[in-house]
Amino acid sequence: MRVFKKLFYVLLMLPMACIDPYEVEVGEGEQLLTIEGMITTQPGRQVIRLTRSATYGSVFEGLIRPVTGATVIVRDDLGNVVFLAESANDRGAYFTPENFAAQLGRSYTLQIQTPDGTVYTSFPEKVNAVPEINNLSVQTVRIPVEGELNDRSGVQLIAEINDPVDENNFYFWRNGPSVYVLETRPDLFTPRPSDANPSRDPQPKPCCIACFRSEQVSNQSIFIANDDNFNGLTTRIPVAFIEDDGLRFVKTYRVDVRQMSISQEAYRFLRLVKQQTEISGSVFDPPPASIRGNMINLENPEEVVLGYFIVGAETVRRIYIDQNDLTFRQNKAIIPDDCREVPGAQVAPPADWNP
């Protein structure tokens, strides 16, 4: 009887072992042209990045591809044309001449011809004046994290501006380059064990403990505003958030805040992007959707082109943040090595370091 039962189970499992897996073939998604970049009134090499990204694919790798070999120009409303040159080291990045700057009151159009001959153009964007930042102040922010004992924290920067009267203004803030005093622990340096050096004991380095580290920190959110509620008034408004990673605010931190005037259409685009990026995952969130920018295919206007060519006047305000300006700080992070080994770090301070 037991032998019969065993034979029955073996026969029952045989058909299951012969089932072939069903292979689903998913076609590659549409390659969408994406524009990333802006030009402002601040002189310097300004960049436009071109990529193509798929909406989906059967193999989830390499979905973002730089667009190389394109012809990229910026044209103003007077007919002046500036050609952007592709970087030899940064594929898909196209740079203006070194001292290029947009002019106040002018309108600019971005035109792109891809290697296959397709021509894209933006709608004109006008450069409107931007007020100065009167002052920048610091506010410490703590962010509770569900399931964690320690809060996230960082510095929120508050700008004071005098908004112009009798005109509708739209603002966009972003972080410029930053520098801070980096402290490490070369006395704790322990090399990776190897046949030539099997020891696991610390082997202290004689130098160096303190360096100046340069970095480009993106904002944790998109900071934009219109002056519907403060037209013609002096106002204070959050313009940046810099997270405390246990290294940045140990001593002194310096950052440049860039305030930019943008068009109403650019503001609407950035507001939609902000809403999409801040979706919380609840049932009350709006459904995600492709947000069209101001670029079109001249031969096929229905083609979806992602991104937005932003143009505007820009002003910059620098602030030095001392460790004592924070009311809460993260525990100091430990890097057991010479501070010069950290990317972006050097012993000498920048020539314009003046806390």
N, C-alpha and C positions, 0 to 999 in steps of 0.2 A: 504493500500500500504506500509506504514511504517512497519507494522507487518510482511509483506511478505519479505521485505528487511532484517529485523533482523533475520528472520528464515533462509534466504538464507546464510547469513554470518556465522551463527552458524553451519549449515550443511557443509559449506566449510571448517571450522576449525576442524571439528571432525576427518577427516582422518589424519590431521597433528598431532593431539594429540596421535594417536595410533602408531606412528612410533617408533620402538625400536632402541636405539643407537647401532651403529656398534662398537663392541669391537675388537681392534687390539691387537693380541698377538704377542709380539716380543720376540724371544728367547734370552736367556742370551748370552752375547758376550764371546768370547774366553778369558780364563784366562791366561794372559801373565806374565811370570816370569820377574821381574825387579830387576836388580842388581844396587846398589848404594854404592859406597865406593872406597877407594884407600889405598895403603900403601906407605909410604915414608921413607926417611932416618932419619926423626926426631923421636927419641925414645918416646914411649908412647903407650897407649892402642889405637889401631886403629880399626875402625869399618867397617863392611860390612853389609848392610841392604838388606834384601830379602822381596819382596812383590809380590803379584799377582794383576794385574789390568785388568779389563774388557774393551774391546773396546766399548761396549755399553751394555745396559741392559733394561729390561722392568720396573725395579724399580731402580731409580737413587740414591741409597744409599748403602754404604758399598762396593763400587767398588774397593777400594784399601784394600787388606787384607794382614797382615803380614804372612810370611811363617815361621812357628815354627817347632821345632823338626828336623831341617835339620842338616846334618853333613857338616861342612865347614872347609876346610884346605887350606893353602897356601904352595906351594912347590917351591923350587928354583932349578936351573939347576944342583946343586950338589947332589940333592936327599934329602936335609933337609926338614922336614915337620913341620909345625906349625899348631896346632888345634885351631880354634876359638870357644870360649864358648858363648852360647846364654845368653843374659842378662835376669835376672829374672824379672826386672822391665820395660824393653823396648822390647816388643815382636817383633821378627823378626830382632833384632840387634845382630850381632855376633862380639865379641871382641877378639883381639889378647892378649897375655900376656902383663903385664904392661910396660915392658921395651923393647918391640919388636921394631926393626928398620930394614928396608931394607938395603942391603949392595950394595955399589957402584960397578957396573960392573956385578952384578948377574942378572939373569932373573928369573921372578916369574910367577907362574901359579895358578889361583884360581880354586878349584874343589869343587863342591857342590853335595851332594846327598840329595834329598828331601825325606820326610817320605814315599812316595809311591815307592821309590827305583830308581827314575829317576836320572841319573847322568849328570851333566853339567860341562863343563870345559872351561877355557879361553885359548886364544892363549898366548904364552909367551910374557911378557913385560920386557924389559931390563931397568936397572937403569943407566941412563947417568948422567954425572956430570952437575952441575948447577953453574953458577957464582954467586958471592955475589951481593947484592944490595948496590951500593956505597952510594947512598943518596936517600932520599924521600923528595919531595917538595909538596906544597899545591897550588891548583888552585881552586878558587870559580867558580861554574857553575850555571847559571840561565837558567831555562827551561820554556818558555812561555806555558801556559795552555789555550787552546781555550775556550772561554766563561768565563774565570776567570780573576779577576782583579789582583790577586797576582800570581807571578811566583813560580814554584817549584824551589828549590835550594839545593845545597849541596857542598861537598868537593870532588874534583877529586885529587887523589894522583898520582904523576909522579915519576917513578923510573928511576934512572940512573944506567946503567949496562955496563960492558965491555964484549962484546960478544966474545967468543973464535973464533980464526981464523981457517980456513981450516976444518971446520966441520959444518954440518947443524944442527941448534939448534931449538927446539920448546919449547915455554914457556906457562905456565898456572899460573895465579895469583888468589889467594883467600884471604879473610879476616880471620884473626885469632880472638881470643877474644879481646874485647874492654872494656874500663872502662872510665867513665866520671863523672864529678862533677854535681850532680843533685840538683837543687834548687826548693823547693816547697813552698806553702803558708799555713802552719798549722794554721795561724791566721784567715783564711777564712773557716775553717772546719765547715760544717753544716751537722749534722747527718740526716739520713733518718727519716722523721716523723713516729711515731708509737704511739700506745695507751699509752705506758709508757713514751714516750717523744714526745708530740705533737708539740713542738715548731719548728718553721721554721727559727729561728734566728741563726746566726753563733755562734758556741761554740768553741772558739780558743783553740788549743792544745799548751802546753808549749814547745814542742819539736817535731820534729827537722826540721830545715830549709834546711840544706845542708847534702847530703850523697854522697857516691861513688857507682855508679850503674854499674854493670857488665852486658854485653849482647853480643850476637853473632849476628852480622849484616851481612847478605848475600849481596854480590854485586848485584847491580841493573842490571848487564849484565854479560856475560861471557867474561873475559879478557884473551885473548890468543894472541900469536904472533909467527911468524917464522922469522928467520934472513935473509931472501932473500935480504932485502934492507939495512941491516946494519951488514952483516957478518964481524967479526973481528974488528968492530968499537965500540966506546963508543956512546951510544944512550940514549935518554930520551923518555919514553913511558908511557902512562896512564895504571895504573894497578888496580885501584879501584875507586869506587864512593860511598860516604856515604851521604845519604840524610839528610838534616837539618829538623828535626821535631819540632823545637822550644825548645828542651830540651838539645840536645847533645852538642851544641856549645855555651852554655851560659857562661861557664868558660873554662875548660880544658878537652880535649878529647884525649884518648890514644887508639891506635889500632896497632896490629901486622899484617904486610903484609907478606904473604907466597908466595915465588917465587919457582916454581917447574919446573923441566925439565920433559918433557913427550915425548913419542914416536911419530913418524910421523903419525901413524895410530890413536893414541889417539887425536892428534891435528885435524885430518880430522873429527873425530867424533864430537868433541866439536865445530868445525866450523859449521857443519851442524846443530847441536842443536842451536847454536847462531842464525843462519839464520832463523830457524823455530820460535824461540821465539821473533824475532824482526820483524815478518811479520806485515805490517802496515794495512792490510785489503784492499789494492787497487787491481785493476785488473792486476797490473804488478807483484804482489807477486807470487812466485812459489807455486804450490799446496802443502799442508801439506802431509807428508808421515811418515811412521814408519821408524825410523833410527836404523838400526841394529848395535849392538856393537860387542865385541870380545868374546862373550860367545856362546857356541853351546851345543845342546843336543846330546850326543854321539850316541844314538840310532836313533834319528830323527833330522839330521842336518838341515832340512827345517823348523823346529819350530822357530818362531820368539822369540828371547830373547832380552828384552830391557835393556839399560844401558851399562856401560863399566867399566871394571876393570882396573883402572889406577895405574901405578907404576912409581915412579920417585924419584930423589934426590930433597931435599927441603932446602931452606935457609929462614931465618926469619929476618925481619928488623922492629924495633919498632919506632913509631913516636908519639910525643905529639903535639897536635894542640891547640893553644891558640885562644880565641875568636877574638883577634886582627889580626889573620892570615887571616880572611875572609874579603872580600871586600863587601859582602852582607850577611845579616843574616835574618832569619825568625823572626817574632814577638815572643817574649818569651811566651811559653805555660804555663798555670797556672794549677797546681795540688793543689786543696784546701785541703791538708791533710799533715800529718806527712810524711816526705820523707821515713821513714823506712817502711811505708806501701806499697811502690812501689816494685813490684817483682824485685829481683836482687840487691836491695839497702841495704847498711849498712853504719853506721856512720864512722867507722874506715877505713882509706885508705888501699889499698893492701900493703903488706910488701915491694914490689918492686916498689912502686909509687915514681917516681923521675923525675918530669917534668924539 
